[in-house]
Amino acid sequence: MRQKKMRSVSQPASNARRELLNVRIDPELKSRFALAARSENKPVAEALRELIRAYVEAARQRQFAAEARRQSKLIADSVEEAEILRWMEDVSRSEAEE
């Protein structure tokens, strides 16, 4: 029985639909980027896709941190202990349902 090859979520299958992204870039920067990619034995396109994935993940983490700060501030600004306890119960309940 043949096993299916698992693929990473971050790397789509070769037959998956892909979009073309046209970017204007300084020729010197393009040349240096190509040299850097080549020095790591990577095609320029793959190195660029890795950078885009990393940027998207970093943006997701920044958004998560900003939301955590916002929620922490809401709690810190609350003067009623009962309100904070209700909020904590709601969070615990929603986590248990997941």
PyMOL commands that set and color helices and strands:
alter all, ss='L'
color gray80, all
select helices_A, chain A and resi 27-39+44-77+81-97
alter helices_A, ss='H'
color red, helices_A
deselect
rebuild
show_as cartoon
